[in-house]
């Protein structure tokens, strides 16, 4: 019979890596608390329309990447391909805007996109992200970017990354720019790729995202979105830049950065790393001042970003995780079947004291268990052998110093009490 394997583009996270995930996640919780962001958890699947309406009918996600199915009662459901729309949906559903003028959320969880799998690109991947609702001021944009920067600083990644920012203005600005861009591209239409030809009609700004060298060369002489900013767009973007400079966060302006989703307005940004190869985006986000309204809520400005956890983990140096690998405090060796009740009782009492106790459930030899204890980097070994059973003692060995002593069984819990206090 054929063995089962995980689905293409999905991965198991084995114990040799899961502790790194846990550490990264604990830093996300910590950093988000430092900035006053609170965790939100939304369901893995949502109505299909939530995404087509917000992310955009013409986006890659909606046109080809969503895992969707028709459920009973004629409902059309989708495994979430991103989390901004679900968070905005929850914000509306629970009328959170009535409770407080601002809400700042973060999330950690899996996402699903049917993309061609390759290094750094999976079909089930994980993001952490933040979303802030209620402020249209530039200091909110700066705070969002600062949080991303702070987290990456924690993992000593700032010398491996580039922050690019742009403003794509409000819809008023984009309408003027869209016309100008189409005018400019018209004479080059035949030189465009098939996908750009299609976008020429549906969403010409997306052509700016193109990685096609020829199109990039053509676009070099094209109109600039900055020439179409309204006074407010310009002011907002200038303030964002000023605030980033005030925090010494280095950035470059990339006027070609539009990001692929329909809901963005004004500030958009991306952090990339050239150590990641072709899938170089670590994190991306932007302002979405009309999203909440698009989804049926009261007009509420918002801004956020999403970061790929797999890609961040690829960049973090192993050194950062070394001391976070869980190790047993005590490896408890019991060499006699008659000693098992006593060893189980000792383990129970020590665990109640908060210690991590590992024991061997397959009755291996003393040598094999000692090897295991060393491999797991246990701090102490407790040994219950025949003579210890006879005189109610237990041997305690400190694996760091190699020192060994015999202790009365009833004193062992107290012994570790003194050690841990
Ligand atoms: P996006 O929502 O497309 O802006 O993605 C935000 C971040 O999620 C990216 O910068 C990547 O780090 C990560 N990401 C997006 N798609 C994938 C994928 N298919 N596999 C792994 N990571 C991804």
Boltz pocket constraint, residues with backbone or C-beta under 6 A from the ligand:
constraints:
  - pocket:
      binder: B
      contacts: [[A, 81], [A, 82], [A, 113], [A, 115], [A, 120], [A, 121], [A, 122], [A, 123], [A, 124], [A, 125], [A, 126], [A, 127], [A, 271], [A, 281], [A, 282], [A, 283], [A, 284], [A, 285], [A, 306], [A, 307], [A, 308], [A, 309], [A, 310], [A, 311]]
      max_distance: 6.0
